[in-house]
Amino acid sequence: MTTTRPIRTPRHTPPDPAAASFWALSVDEVAALFPAPDAAAAPLARTRGHSRLRSWAGIVLRQLSSPITMILLVAALIATATGDNVDGGVILLIVVLSAALGAWQEGRAADAVASLLASVAVTVRVQHGDALVDLPTDAVRPGDRVVLGAGDIVPADCRLVDTDDLQVDESSLTGESFPVAKLVGGPLPVDTPLAQRSNILFNGTSVVSGKAVAIAVLVGADSTFGHISTALEKRAEPTSFETGIRAFGMLLLRVMVVMVAAILLINLVLGRPLIDSLLFALALAVGITPQMLPVVVSVSLAAGARRMARQDVIVKRLDVIEDLGSMSVLCTDKTGTITAGSVRVDRALDAAGQPSERILDLAALNAGLQSGYPNPLDRAVLARRPLPPGAVVLDEVPYDFARKRLTVVADVAGQRTMITKGAFDGVLACCSRVDTADGIRPLDPIRAEIADRFRRLSADGYRVIGLATAPVDSDRPLQVDNEHDLVFVGFLAFLDPVKEDARASLAELAALGIRTKILTGDNRYVAAALAPQLGIDAGRVAVGADLAGLGQAQVHELVSRTSIFAEVEPSQKQVIVAALRDAGETVGFLGDGINDATALHGADVGISVDTAASVAKKAAAVVLLTKELAVVATGVRLGRHTFSNTLKYVRVASSANFGNILSMVIAAATLPFLPMLPGQILLLNFLADIPNTLVSRDNVDHERLEVAGVWDMRQVTRFMIMFGLLSTVFDLATFALMRWVFHTDAATFRTGWFIESGLTQFVAMMTLRTSRPAWRSRPDGVFFWVSLLVAAATVTLTFTPLGALAQFVAVPPALLLALFGMVLGYGLANEALKRFVRF
């Protein structure tokens, strides 16, 4: 039986030196290197909580260790040491509160993502006493006995204990594109080249066919793959979103350096105290720096991931959300996505096209006795004709994607008989004779007639495979070379109807600006029959062989104009994906089979399903809990939702910060006092950060979801300057109002500006969160009310004892009403400017 065991966190211990060349050891010698499986189980079970605590500690340290935060902490200590206890204490308190807010939000995001990843973890079966236990692949430890089958990822460098027609894909290590056979064997020389170590398995490779039991020897960084990854490790190419975030940060850094230096110089020239001037400049540096940007990005992406999970879409890497939202082409397989996936045998026909029960009997033996990866066709055969009791497999040549056929040897009416089924062309190519009503006859005279029957069945929408037999006179092990001079006996015609909503789903993706290309291993006739049901031009069907011998430009041209590819092999799927990416498309690939792994890895967005083969699920960045194209469309919209809200924060925060700092520069140069105290600036910034961490919840206008989000630094810069300057205009008008109309003193001026700044930040977010008129775009309720409460708290705070501690004073009612009027005018001006600044 198979059970599920809690996730174990493997501890890293140096491997036994004898394990360094374990292919040179016998199975018993390798087993002797490790204690009994249960010996180390208890300590491992206790490490998970400590890991979580370490993770939270790391998040807090990251929040406190940013350069600006460190400088502020030092400056606050200096201020306290020189007698300015109030400013020093206020600054210290706000810095700690800001770090706590950021750490709490980032930690919640990290926990949410970890929970989602655990729900789609790739597992491997491990022997635990008499039971088989499912463990995440990264929880396997040395000494575990792993049980592997077709489609499984090898979780460690392993010594083989038992094999059954085992074929392994080692291309990630050796570059060899064809699967290699693996055997238990005896010890090999220590200097055996990596590609010839036939008695071991390598971490990260995948089982193509057959079965195996193996002892895990080297895991993680100690494995061969781990050593190579460490030696060749380089950062992946950043996404356009990451590039945009980096460019935005550099832009604000340059603005900050220039303006903060200018303010510091102005204050020193005016003879203001050095400590006060330094604290003021540093507080402004915090004001213009969107220090919450990493938190907002993390929270937005994590919120997007949770939102997707509620719609049956699990993202394994948060940065793929942006790529999902900007996807322009989706390549998908056919079975279970376009078609219902409930394959059934509709017809079993002999070579003359007549119904035949014998064909079902032979097919049931082939399907029921094979030991490879279970597939829908074999399940359909066995649903129609169960395996007869007592049937025993005598030998087998497993299925592979080069031959596209599967052969077993079984006892048929007392005769050792080879039964081969698979792709029609491949099976027919192995045959020289045909079983007819008149007995066994040469195939060639009627080869064309049989091929024509296959084409007609395929054109009717059937998936057709061929069946052949041959007597086996020797008990020597069966080889691929034995698949020749066979007798063609008939056809199996499978029916997998197109889903009722498939056409509508393709139309929905098209409405999102996403073109769909179908990549199937089925023959061209089935693909052509599929096209009209999906509203696709049937003349735009190509086969994998069409790619052979073409130059790069010709491949690009063929791929761009073709909607359906039939008879494609795994390597050709990757070629198609690469050609689309070279053409500038953001490519998604949806697949769930062993043969989809390379294309999944090569796409911008690899999409698989929770029931996929482990190797496909491991290669994918997005896992669907429901294999539906409509779910992909939902994921795209949610990706665009997340991108739009992140960009919303970037736009509003950058324009508000730019406007505030410019106002501060002008005020510092013209006023006889500091326009705001350092602690007041930091308090204002902290209050603004509270609703900013909720921006990921905000609603997004419908039209934003219908087009791919694009990071445009020119547009961001233009937005920042135009709306930032407008903010400065109203700040300066507020200065003039308070100095020349109300003749305020320094404390009242600072309090009034604090109130005006807090209210304009609320108005800026509510008006600039949408390109529509603000009253025609409804914000999220929680986001709106928290933002409004923070704005109200900004005003109320100045009348409380806490406000007095921050050196605020009560503002006269007339001035307060005038400030409200100024804020209202600012909101109307934003709406007017939106007509001219498109975003």
C-alpha positions in Angstrom: 0.0 0.0 0.0 1.0 3.6 -0.4 0.7 6.2 2.4 1.5 9.8 2.8 4.2 10.9 5.3 4.8 14.4 6.7 7.4 16.4 4.9 10.9 15.8 6.3 13.6 18.4 6.1 16.8 16.6 5.1 19.8 17.4 7.2 23.1 17.8 5.4 25.8 15.4 6.6 29.0 14.8 4.7 28.7 11.6 2.6 30.7 8.5 3.5 34.0 8.7 1.6 33.2 5.2 0.3 30.1 6.6 -1.5 32.2 8.9 -3.7 32.6 6.0 -6.3 29.6 3.9 -5.3 29.2 2.5 -8.8 32.4 0.5 -8.0 30.6 -1.2 -5.1 28.2 -4.1 -5.0 24.6 -3.6 -3.9 25.3 -5.2 -0.5 28.4 -2.9 0.0 26.3 0.2 -0.7 23.5 -0.9 1.6 26.1 -1.4 4.4 27.0 2.3 4.2 23.7 3.3 5.8 22.0 2.6 9.1 18.5 1.1 9.2 15.9 3.4 7.6 14.2 4.3 10.9 17.3 5.1 12.9 17.4 8.8 12.0 13.7 9.5 11.5 12.9 11.2 14.8 15.5 14.0 14.6 14.4 14.8 11.1 10.8 15.2 12.0 11.8 18.0 14.5 13.6 20.3 12.0 10.6 21.8 10.3 9.6 24.3 13.0 13.2 25.4 13.4 13.4 26.0 9.7 10.3 28.2 9.8 11.8 30.2 12.7 15.0 30.7 10.8 13.0 31.9 7.8 11.1 34.5 9.8 14.4 35.7 11.5 15.9 36.1 8.1 13.0 38.2 6.9 13.2 40.5 9.9 17.0 40.9 9.5 16.5 41.8 5.8 14.0 44.5 6.8 16.4 46.0 9.3 19.6 45.6 7.3 18.8 47.9 4.3 21.4 50.7 4.0 18.9 53.5 4.6 17.4 51.8 7.7 20.9 51.2 9.1 21.8 54.9 8.6 18.6 56.0 10.2 19.2 53.8 13.2 22.7 55.2 13.6 21.5 58.8 13.1 18.7 58.3 15.7 21.3 57.0 18.2 23.5 60.0 17.5 20.5 62.4 18.0 19.7 60.7 21.3 23.4 60.8 22.4 23.5 64.6 21.7 20.4 65.3 23.8 17.6 65.3 21.2 15.8 62.4 22.8 12.4 63.1 21.3 13.4 63.1 17.7 15.8 60.2 18.3 13.1 58.2 20.0 10.4 58.9 17.4 12.7 58.0 14.6 13.8 54.8 16.2 10.2 53.8 17.0 8.9 54.4 13.4 11.9 52.6 11.8 11.2 49.6 14.0 7.4 49.7 13.3 8.1 50.0 9.5 10.4 47.0 9.6 7.9 45.0 11.6 5.1 45.9 9.1 7.2 44.9 6.2 8.4 41.7 7.9 4.9 40.7 8.8 3.6 41.1 5.3 6.6 39.5 3.6 6.4 36.6 6.1 2.8 36.0 5.4 3.5 36.0 1.7 6.3 33.5 2.1 4.1 31.2 4.2 1.3 31.4 1.6 3.7 30.4 -1.2 5.2 27.6 0.8 1.8 26.2 1.4 0.8 26.4 -2.2 4.0 24.7 -3.3 3.5 21.9 -0.8 0.1 21.2 -2.4 1.7 20.3 -5.8 5.0 18.9 -4.6 6.6 16.2 -6.8 6.8 13.0 -4.8 8.6 9.7 -5.0 7.8 6.4 -3.4 10.1 5.2 -0.7 10.1 1.8 1.0 9.3 2.1 4.7 9.0 -1.3 6.3 6.4 -3.2 4.4 4.7 0.0 3.1 5.5 2.5 0.3 5.6 6.1 1.5 5.2 9.2 -0.7 7.9 11.7 0.0 8.7 15.0 -1.7 11.8 14.4 -3.9 13.9 16.9 -1.9 13.1 15.0 1.4 14.8 11.8 0.3 17.9 11.1 2.3 20.9 8.7 1.9 19.9 5.1 2.5 16.3 5.4 1.5 15.2 2.8 -1.0 13.2 4.5 -3.7 10.7 2.8 -6.0 10.6 4.3 -9.5 8.4 3.9 -12.6 7.9 5.6 -15.9 7.6 9.4 -15.6 9.3 9.6 -12.2 12.1 12.0 -11.3 15.2 10.3 -9.8 15.6 12.1 -6.5 19.2 11.3 -5.7 22.3 9.6 -7.1 21.2 6.0 -6.5 22.6 2.4 -6.7 20.3 0.1 -8.6 18.9 -2.9 -6.6 16.3 -4.2 -9.0 15.3 -3.3 -12.6 12.7 -4.3 -15.1 13.3 -3.0 -18.6 14.5 0.3 -17.2 15.1 3.2 -19.7 16.3 6.5 -18.3 16.6 10.0 -19.9 20.0 11.3 -18.9 20.1 14.2 -21.5 20.3 16.8 -18.7 23.7 15.4 -17.7 25.2 13.7 -20.7 23.6 15.5 -23.6 22.5 12.1 -25.0 19.0 12.6 -26.5 18.0 8.9 -26.5 17.1 7.0 -23.3 19.7 4.7 -21.9 19.2 1.2 -20.5 20.1 0.6 -16.9 20.8 -2.7 -15.1 21.7 -3.8 -11.6 25.0 -5.3 -12.7 28.1 -5.7 -10.6 30.7 -3.2 -9.5 32.2 -1.1 -12.3 35.8 0.3 -12.5 36.2 3.5 -10.5 37.3 5.4 -13.6 34.1 4.4 -15.6 32.9 7.5 -17.5 29.7 9.1 -16.3 27.7 8.1 -19.4 28.7 4.5 -19.0 27.8 4.0 -15.3 25.0 1.7 -16.1 24.4 0.4 -12.6 23.5 3.8 -11.0 20.9 6.5 -11.5 21.6 10.2 -11.4 19.7 12.9 -9.5 17.5 15.0 -11.7 17.2 12.4 -14.5 13.8 10.8 -15.4 12.5 7.3 -16.0 11.2 6.9 -19.5 10.0 3.3 -19.2 10.3 0.3 -17.0 10.6 0.0 -13.2 13.4 0.1 -10.6 14.2 -0.1 -6.9 17.4 1.8 -5.9 19.3 2.9 -2.8 19.7 6.7 -2.5 23.4 7.5 -2.0 24.2 11.1 -2.7 21.5 13.8 -2.4 21.2 17.5 -3.1 24.5 19.4 -3.5 26.5 16.1 -3.0 25.0 14.5 -6.1 26.5 14.7 -9.5 23.8 17.1 -10.7 24.4 19.2 -7.6 28.1 19.5 -8.3 27.5 20.5 -11.9 24.8 23.0 -10.9 27.1 24.6 -8.3 30.0 24.8 -10.7 28.0 26.2 -13.6 25.4 28.1 -11.6 24.4 31.4 -13.1 21.4 33.6 -12.6 18.5 33.1 -14.9 17.6 35.8 -17.3 15.5 38.4 -15.5 11.9 38.8 -16.6 10.7 42.0 -18.1 9.0 42.7 -14.7 12.3 42.3 -12.8 14.1 44.4 -15.3 11.5 47.1 -14.9 11.6 47.1 -11.1 15.4 47.4 -11.3 15.3 50.3 -13.7 12.6 52.0 -11.5 14.8 51.6 -8.5 17.8 53.1 -10.2 15.8 56.1 -11.4 14.6 56.9 -7.9 18.1 56.3 -6.5 19.5 59.0 -8.9 16.7 61.4 -8.0 17.2 60.7 -4.3 20.9 61.3 -4.3 20.6 64.6 -6.2 17.7 66.0 -4.1 19.0 64.8 -0.7 22.4 66.3 -1.4 20.8 69.5 -2.4 18.7 69.7 0.8 21.7 68.9 3.0 23.7 71.6 1.3 20.9 74.2 1.5 20.5 73.5 5.2 24.2 73.7 6.0 24.5 77.0 4.0 21.6 78.4 6.0 23.5 77.6 9.2 21.1 75.0 10.5 22.4 72.4 13.0 24.3 69.5 11.4 22.5 66.7 13.2 19.1 68.2 12.4 20.0 68.7 8.8 21.4 65.2 8.5 18.3 63.6 10.0 16.0 65.8 7.8 17.9 64.7 4.7 17.9 61.0 5.7 14.2 61.2 6.5 13.5 62.6 3.0 15.6 59.8 1.5 13.3 57.4 3.2 10.4 59.4 1.8 11.4 59.2 -1.8 12.6 55.6 -1.6 9.7 53.2 -2.0 11.2 50.9 0.7 7.9 49.0 0.7 8.3 48.1 -3.0 9.9 44.7 -2.3 7.2 44.0 0.2 4.4 45.3 -2.1 5.8 43.1 -4.9 6.0 40.1 -2.7 2.6 40.6 -1.2 1.0 41.3 -4.6 2.5 38.2 -6.1 1.6 36.1 -3.1 -1.9 37.4 -3.1 -2.1 36.7 -6.8 -0.9 33.2 -6.2 -3.5 32.7 -3.5 -6.2 34.1 -5.8 -5.1 31.8 -8.6 -5.1 28.8 -6.2 -8.8 29.5 -5.5 -9.3 29.2 -9.3 -7.4 25.9 -9.5 -4.1 27.4 -10.7 -1.0 26.9 -8.6 2.2 28.9 -9.4 5.5 27.3 -8.3 7.5 30.5 -9.0 6.0 33.9 -8.2 7.9 35.7 -10.9 6.1 33.6 -13.5 2.8 35.4 -12.7 4.0 38.4 -14.8 4.9 36.1 -17.7 1.5 34.4 -17.4 -0.2 37.7 -17.7 1.9 38.8 -20.7 1.6 35.4 -22.6 0.9 35.9 -26.3 1.0 32.3 -27.6 -0.2 29.1 -25.9 1.0 25.8 -27.2 -1.0 22.8 -25.9 -1.4 19.2 -26.4 -4.8 17.8 -27.5 -5.9 14.9 -25.2 -7.7 16.1 -22.2 -7.4 19.8 -23.1 -9.0 20.1 -26.4 -10.7 16.7 -26.2 -12.6 15.2 -23.3 -9.7 12.9 -22.3 -12.1 10.0 -21.8 -10.7 7.9 -24.5 -12.6 4.7 -25.4 -12.2 1.9 -27.9 -14.9 2.5 -30.5 -13.8 -0.1 -33.0 -11.5 -3.2 -33.2 -11.1 -4.1 -36.8 -9.1 -6.7 -38.7 -6.9 -5.9 -41.7 -10.0 -6.0 -44.0 -11.8 -3.4 -41.8 -14.2 -5.9 -40.2 -15.0 -6.0 -36.5 -12.8 -8.5 -34.7 -12.9 -9.8 -31.1 -9.5 -11.4 -31.6 -8.0 -7.9 -32.0 -9.4 -6.9 -28.6 -8.0 -10.1 -27.0 -4.5 -9.4 -28.3 -4.7 -5.7 -27.4 -5.8 -6.6 -23.9 -2.7 -8.8 -23.4 -0.4 -6.1 -24.7 -2.0 -3.3 -22.6 -2.4 -5.4 -19.4 1.0 -7.1 -19.3 3.1 -4.0 -20.1 5.0 -2.5 -17.1 5.7 1.0 -18.4 3.9 4.3 -17.9 0.1 3.8 -17.7 -1.6 5.7 -20.5 -5.1 6.5 -21.6 -5.1 4.1 -24.6 -4.1 1.1 -22.5 -6.7 2.0 -19.9 -9.3 2.3 -22.6 -8.4 -1.1 -24.0 -8.6 -2.8 -20.6 -12.0 -1.1 -19.9 -13.3 -2.7 -23.1 -11.6 -6.1 -22.6 -10.1 -6.9 -19.2 -6.8 -8.9 -19.0 -7.7 -12.6 -18.9 -7.0 -14.3 -15.5 -3.7 -16.1 -15.4 -2.1 -14.1 -18.3 1.6 -13.8 -17.7 4.2 -11.6 -19.5 7.2 -13.6 -20.7 9.2 -10.7 -22.0 8.8 -7.1 -23.0 10.3 -4.2 -25.1 8.9 -1.0 -23.4 7.4 1.8 -25.3 9.6 4.7 -26.3 9.0 7.9 -28.2 11.4 7.1 -31.0 9.8 3.7 -32.0 6.3 4.7 -30.8 5.3 1.1 -30.2 5.2 -1.4 -27.4 5.9 -5.1 -27.6 5.2 -7.9 -25.1 5.6 -11.7 -25.3 2.7 -13.7 -23.9 1.3 -17.2 -24.2 -1.4 -17.2 -26.9 -3.1 -20.6 -27.4 0.0 -22.4 -26.1 2.3 -20.4 -28.4 4.9 -17.9 -27.2 3.7 -14.9 -29.2 5.0 -11.4 -29.7 2.3 -8.8 -29.7 3.2 -5.3 -30.9 0.9 -2.3 -30.9 1.6 1.4 -31.5 1.6 4.2 -34.1 0.2 2.8 -37.3 3.1 3.8 -39.5 5.6 2.4 -37.1 3.8 -0.9 -36.7 3.2 -1.4 -40.4 6.8 -0.7 -41.2 7.8 -3.7 -39.1 5.4 -6.0 -41.0 6.0 -8.1 -44.1 2.8 -10.2 -43.9 -0.9 -9.7 -43.2 -3.5 -11.9 -41.5 -6.5 -12.2 -43.9 -9.6 -14.3 -44.2 -7.6 -16.6 -46.5 -4.7 -17.0 -44.1 -1.3 -15.3 -43.8 -0.4 -13.4 -47.0 2.4 -11.1 -48.2 1.7 -7.5 -47.1 3.0 -5.6 -50.1 0.1 -6.3 -52.5 -2.4 -4.8 -50.1 -0.2 -2.4 -48.2 -1.8 0.7 -50.0 -5.3 -0.6 -49.3 -4.5 -1.0 -45.5 -2.9 2.5 -45.4 -6.0 4.0 -47.1 -8.3 2.4 -44.5 -6.1 4.0 -41.8 -6.5 7.4 -43.5 -10.3 7.1 -43.8 -10.6 6.2 -40.1 -8.4 9.0 -39.1 -10.2 11.5 -41.2 -13.4 10.5 -39.3 -11.8 11.7 -36.1 -10.5 8.4 -34.8 -7.1 7.9 -33.2 -6.0 4.7 -34.9 -3.2 2.4 -33.8 -1.9 -0.8 -35.5 -1.6 -4.3 -34.1 0.9 -7.0 -35.2 2.0 -10.4 -34.0 4.7 -13.0 -34.6 5.5 -16.4 -33.0 8.6 -16.5 -30.8 10.6 -19.7 -31.1 13.4 -18.8 -28.7 13.5 -17.9 -25.0 16.3 -15.5 -25.6 15.7 -11.9 -24.2 13.6 -9.8 -26.6 15.3 -6.9 -28.3 14.1 -4.0 -30.5 15.7 -5.8 -33.4 13.2 -8.6 -33.0 10.4 -6.2 -34.1 10.6 -7.2 -37.8 8.9 -9.6 -40.2 5.7 -9.3 -38.2 2.1 -10.1 -39.3 -0.2 -7.2 -39.4 -3.5 -8.2 -37.8 -5.6 -5.1 -37.5 -6.6 -1.7 -36.1 -7.8 -0.2 -32.9 -9.9 2.9 -33.4 -10.2 5.2 -30.3 -12.7 8.0 -29.9 -11.9 11.1 -27.8 -14.5 13.7 -28.7 -13.8 17.5 -28.6 -15.0 19.1 -25.4 -18.2 21.1 -25.8 -16.5 24.3 -24.5 -13.2 23.9 -26.4 -14.2 26.3 -29.2 -15.4 28.8 -26.7 -12.2 28.5 -24.6 -10.1 29.1 -27.7 -12.2 32.2 -28.5 -11.8 33.4 -24.9 -8.0 33.1 -25.2 -8.1 34.9 -28.5 -10.1 37.7 -26.9 -7.2 38.1 -24.5 -4.8 38.4 -27.4 -3.5 34.9 -27.0 -3.1 32.6 -30.1 -3.4 28.9 -29.5 -1.3 26.3 -31.3 -2.1 22.6 -30.9 0.9 20.3 -30.8 -0.1 16.6 -31.0 1.5 13.3 -31.6 -1.6 12.1 -33.5 -1.5 11.8 -37.2 -2.3 14.6 -39.6 -5.7 13.3 -40.6 -7.0 13.3 -37.0 -5.6 16.8 -36.6 -7.3 18.0 -39.8 -10.6 16.6 -38.7 -10.2 18.5 -35.4 -9.6 21.9 -37.0 -13.2 22.8 -38.2 -14.7 21.8 -34.8 -12.4 24.4 -33.2 -12.9 27.1 -35.7 -9.3 26.7 -37.0 -8.2 26.8 -40.6 -7.7 23.1 -41.5 -5.3 24.1 -44.3 -2.9 25.3 -41.6 -1.8 21.8 -40.4 1.8 20.9 -40.5 3.6 17.7 -39.4 6.8 17.4 -37.3 8.7 16.1 -40.3 8.1 19.5 -42.1 10.6 21.0 -39.6 13.5 18.8 -40.8 16.1 20.4 -43.0 14.7 23.9 -42.6 16.8 26.9 -41.8 16.1 29.1 -38.8 14.2 31.7 -40.9 12.1 29.0 -42.6 11.3 27.4 -39.2 10.1 30.8 -37.8 8.0 31.4 -40.9 6.4 27.9 -40.7 5.7 28.1 -37.0 4.2 31.6 -37.2 1.6 30.7 -39.8 0.7 27.2 -38.5 -2.0 26.6 -35.9 -1.9 22.8 -35.7 1.2 20.6 -35.6 0.6 16.8 -35.9 3.0 13.8 -35.6 5.4 15.9 -33.5 8.1 14.3 -31.4 9.3 15.7 -28.1 12.4 17.4 -29.6 10.2 19.1 -32.2 7.9 20.5 -29.6 10.9 22.2 -28.1 11.9 23.5 -31.6 8.5 25.1 -32.1 8.5 26.7 -28.6 12.1 28.1 -29.2 11.1 29.5 -32.6 8.2 31.3 -31.1 10.3 32.8 -28.4 12.9 33.9 -30.9 10.2 35.7 -32.7 9.5 37.8 -29.6 6.4 35.9 -28.3 5.8 35.1 -24.7 5.1 31.4 -25.0 3.1 29.2 -22.7 3.2 25.4 -23.1 0.6 23.1 -21.6 1.5 19.5 -21.4 1.4 16.6 -18.9 3.4 13.7 -20.4 7.0 12.5 -20.1 7.6 13.7 -23.7 6.5 17.3 -22.8 9.2 18.0 -20.2 11.7 19.7 -22.5 9.1 22.0 -24.1 7.7 22.8 -20.6 11.2 23.8 -19.5 11.9 25.8 -22.6 8.7 27.9 -22.6 8.3 31.2 -20.8 5.4 29.7 -18.9 5.5 25.9 -18.5 2.0 24.7 -17.5 1.1 21.2 -16.4 -1.6 19.5 -14.3 -1.6 17.9 -10.9 -2.1 14.5 -12.4 0.8 14.8 -14.8 3.9 12.7 -14.9 6.4 13.8 -12.3 9.0 14.9 -14.8 6.4 17.1 -16.5 5.1 18.5 -13.2 8.7 19.2 -12.1 9.5 21.1 -15.3 6.4 23.3 -15.1 6.2 26.7 -13.5 2.4 26.5 -13.2 0.3 23.5 -12.2 -3.4 23.3 -13.0 -5.7 21.4 -10.7 -8.2 21.2 -13.5 -7.0 20.5 -17.1 -9.2 23.1 -18.8 -8.3 25.8 -21.3 -10.8 28.0 -19.5 -8.6 27.7 -16.3 -5.6 29.0 -18.3 -7.6 32.0 -19.4 -8.5 32.6 -15.7 -4.9 32.4 -14.8 -3.9 34.9 -17.5 -6.5 37.4 -16.2 -5.3 36.9 -12.6 -1.7 37.4 -13.7 -2.6 40.7 -15.4 -4.6 41.7 -12.2 -1.4 41.2 -10.1 0.8 43.0 -12.6 -1.6 45.9 -12.8 -1.8 46.4 -9.1 1.9 46.3 -8.6 2.4 48.9 -11.4 -0.4 50.9 -9.7 1.7 51.2 -6.6 4.8 52.0 -8.6 3.1 54.9 -10.4 1.4 56.4 -7.4 4.2 56.0 -5.0 6.8 57.4 -7.4 4.8 60.5 -8.4 3.8 61.2 -4.8 7.3 60.8 -3.4 8.8 62.8 -6.3 6.4 65.6 -5.7 6.9 65.6 -1.9 10.7 65.7 -2.1 10.7 68.5 -4.7 8.4 70.4 -2.4 10.7 69.8 0.5 13.7 71.1 -1.5 11.9 74.3 -2.3 10.5 74.7 1.2 13.9 74.1 2.8 15.4 76.8 0.6 12.7 79.4 1.3 11.5 78.9 4.8 13.4 80.1 7.9 12.8 76.7 9.6 12.7 73.1 8.6 9.3 72.5 6.8 8.9 69.2 8.7 10.8 67.4 11.4 12.5 64.1 10.6 10.3 62.1 12.8 7.2 63.7 11.3 8.4 62.7 7.8 9.0 59.1 8.8 5.6 59.0 10.6 3.9 60.2 7.4 5.8 57.6 5.4 4.8 54.8 7.8 1.1 55.7 7.7 1.2 55.7 3.9 2.8 52.3 3.9 -0.2 50.7 5.7 -2.7 51.0 2.8 0.1 50.4 0.3 0.5 46.9 1.5 -3.1 46.2 0.7 -2.9 47.5 -2.9 -2.7 43.9 -4.1 -6.4 43.5 -3.1 -7.6 46.3 -5.2 -10.0 45.8 -8.1 -8.6 46.3 -11.6 -10.6 47.8 -14.5 -11.9 45.3 -17.0 -10.0 46.8 -19.9 -6.7 46.2 -18.1 -7.3 42.5 -18.0 -8.0 42.2 -21.7 -4.5 43.2 -22.8 -1.1 42.0 -21.6 0.6 44.3 -19.1 3.8 45.8 -20.3 6.5 47.5 -18.2 7.3 50.8 -19.9 9.9 52.9 -18.0 9.3 55.9 -20.3 5.6 55.9 -19.3 6.4 55.4 -15.6 8.9 58.3 -15.7 6.5 60.5 -17.6 3.7 59.7 -15.1 6.1 60.3 -12.1 7.1 63.7 -13.4 3.7 65.0 -14.6 1.7 64.0 -11.6 4.6 64.7 -9.2 4.9 68.3 -10.5 1.1 68.7 -10.1 1.5 67.5 -6.5 4.3 70.1 -5.9 2.1 72.9 -7.3 -0.5 72.2 -4.7 2.1 71.8 -2.0 3.5 75.2 -2.9 0.0 76.6 -2.9 -0.5 75.2 0.6 2.7 76.8 1.7 1.6 80.2 0.5 -1.8 79.7 2.1 -0.3 78.9 5.5 2.5 81.5 5.4 0.8 84.5 3.8 -2.9 84.0 4.6 -2.9 82.3 8.0 0.6 83.5 9.0 1.4 80.2 10.8 4.4 79.6 13.0 6.8 76.7 12.5 4.8 74.1 14.5 1.4 75.0 12.9 3.0 75.0 9.4 4.5 71.5 10.0 1.2 70.2 11.3 -0.8 71.7 8.4 1.6 70.2 5.8 1.5 66.8 7.6 -2.3 66.9 7.3 -2.3 68.0 3.7 0.3 65.4 2.7 -1.6 62.6 4.4 -4.9 63.5 2.7 -3.3 64.1 -0.7 -1.7 60.6 -0.5 -5.2 59.1 -0.1 -6.6 61.3 -2.9 -3.7 60.4 -5.2 -4.2 56.7 -4.7 -8.0 56.9 -5.2 -7.7 59.0 -8.4 -4.6 57.6 -10.0 -5.3 53.9 -9.3 -7.4 54.0 -12.6 -7.2 55.8 -15.9 -11.0 56.1 -15.8 -12.7 58.9 -14.0 -12.3 57.9 -10.3 -16.1 57.6 -9.8 -16.3 55.1 -12.6 -13.9 52.6 -11.1 -14.8 51.0 -7.8 -11.9 50.2 -5.5 -11.7 47.1 -3.3 -13.7 47.7 -0.1 -11.0 46.7 2.4 -8.4 48.7 0.6 -10.6 51.8 0.3 -11.7 51.8 4.0 -8.3 51.1 5.4 -6.9 53.9 3.2 -9.7 56.3 4.4 -9.1 55.3 8.0 -5.4 56.0 7.7 -6.2 59.4 6.1 -8.6 60.2 8.9 -6.0 59.1 11.5 -3.4 61.4 9.9 -5.7 64.4 10.8 -6.9 63.0 14.1 -3.4 62.2 15.3 -2.4 65.9 15.4 -4.9 66.6 18.1 -3.8 63.7 20.4 -1.1 63.4 23.1 0.8 61.1 20.6 0.7 64.0 18.2 2.1 66.3 20.8 5.0 63.9 21.3 5.7 64.2 17.6 5.6 68.0 18.1 2.3 68.6 16.3 -0.1 71.4 17.5 -3.9 71.9 17.1 -4.7 73.5 13.7 -7.3 76.3 13.7 -10.6 75.2 12.2 -10.4 77.8 9.4 -7.0 76.5 8.3 -8.3 72.9 8.5 -11.2 73.8 6.2 -8.9 75.6 3.8 -6.6 72.5 3.7 -9.6 70.3 2.9 -10.5 72.6 0.1 -6.9 72.4 -1.2 -7.0 68.6 -1.2 -10.3 68.6 -3.0 -8.8 70.9 -5.7 -5.8 68.5 -6.0 -8.2 65.6 -6.6 -10.0 67.5 -9.4 -6.7 68.6 -10.9 -5.6 64.9 -11.0 -8.8 64.0 -12.9 -8.2 66.8 -15.4 -4.6 65.9 -16.0 -5.5 62.2 -16.6 -7.2 63.4 -19.8 -3.8 64.3 -21.2 -1.5 61.8 -19.6 -2.5 58.3 -20.8 -1.5 55.3 -18.8 
